[in-house]
C-alpha cells in the first residue's frame, strides 16, 4: 500500500516512504575482512564424542572449528543451546542452565528495567520510532507495545523518579504517542481493526489528537465502514479545519459514499419492481382461480418461474408456467420452460414427438392420453387440445413449486397407470 502521510512526532519528514529502507552499513565487513575466516569464539562448544560418531571416514579432512561445533551436536541439543541465547529464545522456562540461571538474560532484563518507568517507556518508544524510520513496521509495533506494557504495568519495578509530577505527565504523553504510533504500524500492516482500537486509546487520553482521527478514518475506510470514517474525519476537521490530509481523505470518503448510495438506490428500485411484479402475478392467478403451493424443498429450475408476459406489470399480459411432461411408464421426462396459458398440451407434444427413446413407436399424438393430479391426490384427464388455462382454472389441480406436472401415457397402458396411482394414493 502507499505510505501514510501522518507519522510519529519525531519521524524524519524528509524520508521518502516510496524508497526502500536505508541500508545499514555500519556492521558490514570492512575491506580486508574475511567473513568466513575462523574466529576465536565458536557458536557452540565442540562435543568430541558426538563428532567422532559422525565422522565415519578416518581419512576425511578435519572440519573447520565452526562447522565441527555444529555437527558435533544433535538437532535437539542445538535447539536447547540456542534457547539459552536471548536472540533465539522461545521458551523462558528452559532458558537457564542446570541451576536455572542465565546470566546474559538476567543482564538484559536488568538493563531493560534500568531507569524510571517513564525513562524505560521512552526508550522503547524511541526504538519504535527508529524502526518506523526504516519502515520496519512489525518491529516498531513491538516496541510501542512494550512501551505501553511498561506504562500500564501494575508492578512498579523501576527506579523512583526525581519529580513524580513530571514523571506522571510524561507517562500520559508517552501513552498517547505510543497508541497513536502503534496505530500507524497496524495501518501499514493491514491490521485495520487494531488500528482503530489504538486510535481510540490515543483519543481517550487526548480527544484533540488529529493524527488519531486521520489514521482511524483511513482504517475505517479500508474496512468500508464509510459512515464511521466520515464521522472520524468530521471530528478531526472540527479541531483542525486546515488539515490537508483530512481534507483529501474527506473527498475520497464522499466519493465512496456517493457510490454506495447509488448502489443502494438501485437495489431498492429493483426490490420495489420485484415486489410490484409479485403483487401483479398473485392478482392475476387469483383472478384466474389458479391454485398454487410451495414446498420446503422446491426443485432447482434456475431462472424458470411463473411470469406475466410480455409486461410483468400489465394485467393484460398472459401467464406462462414452467411445465414438465412425465412419461411414468418409461421413467422419462421433458421440461418446458415457458408453457403459455393460451397453449394446449398438443401444441408442445406436436414438436416433441417422436421421442428418441420410443423404439416401439407408442408415443404419438393420437395414441396417448394426458393426466394431472388433483389437490386430493386423484387424477383428472387433461384434454390435449384444451388451453392450459381451462385445465388449471377452478381449483381442482394446483401448481406446486411453480411447476405444472403433466403425465403422458400410451392408450394401451392407461389402465395400469391409473391403478398404480390409486394404489399410491391409498398407500
Number of C-alpha atoms within 10 A of each C-alpha: 8 7 12 14 12 16 19 18 12 10 13 13 13 6 12 11 15 9 8 9 15 10 7 8 8 7 6 9 10 10 6 6 9 9 10 7 9 12 10 8 9 14 14 18 15 18 14 12 10 15 17 12 9 11 15 9 8 8 7 8 8 9 12 10 18 19 14 19 20 19 19 22 21 11 11 9 12 15 14 17 20 17 19 22 15 15 9 11 16 15 11 11 8 16 20 20 11 8 6 10 13 16 12 13 18 13 10 12 11 12 11 14 16 14 17 17 25 25 21 21 28 22 18 23 27 18 18 28 28 18 19 24 22 17 19 15 21 16 18 27 25 18 24 30 20 19 29 23 13 24 21 13 11 8 7 12 13 17 14 12 15 9 8 10 10 11 16 15 11 17 22 16 14 21 25 23 25 31 26 31 31 30 31 32 27 23 24 19 14 15 15 23 16 17 29 24 16 24 27 20 20 27 19 12 15 15 15 16 19 24 25 30 26 28 30 29 30 26 25 21 20 16 14 15 15 20 14 15 24 22 14 23 23 19 17 23 20 13 13 14 12 10 14 11 16 25 17 10 18 21 12 15 22 14 12 15 17 12 12 14 12 12 12 12 12 12 12 12 12 12 12 12 14 14 12 14 18 17 13 17 22 14 13 20 15 12 10 15 15 20 17 17 10 11 8 6 7 11 10 8 13 6 8 16 16 23 23 22 15 12 12 20 17 14 14 12 15 18 22 22 21 22 22 17 19 19 17 12 14 10 7 10 14 13 15 15 17 15 21 20 16 13 16 20 20 17 14 14 18 11 9 13 13 15 14 8 10 12 9 6 13 17 21 16 16 11 12 17 20 21 20 21 20 14 14 10 14 16 17 14 13 22 16 20 11 15 18 21 19 15 19 20 17 13 15 18 22 22 22 15 19 20 24 23 18 19 21 22 24 20 14 12 13 17 11 11 16 15 11 11 15 13 10 11 11 7 6
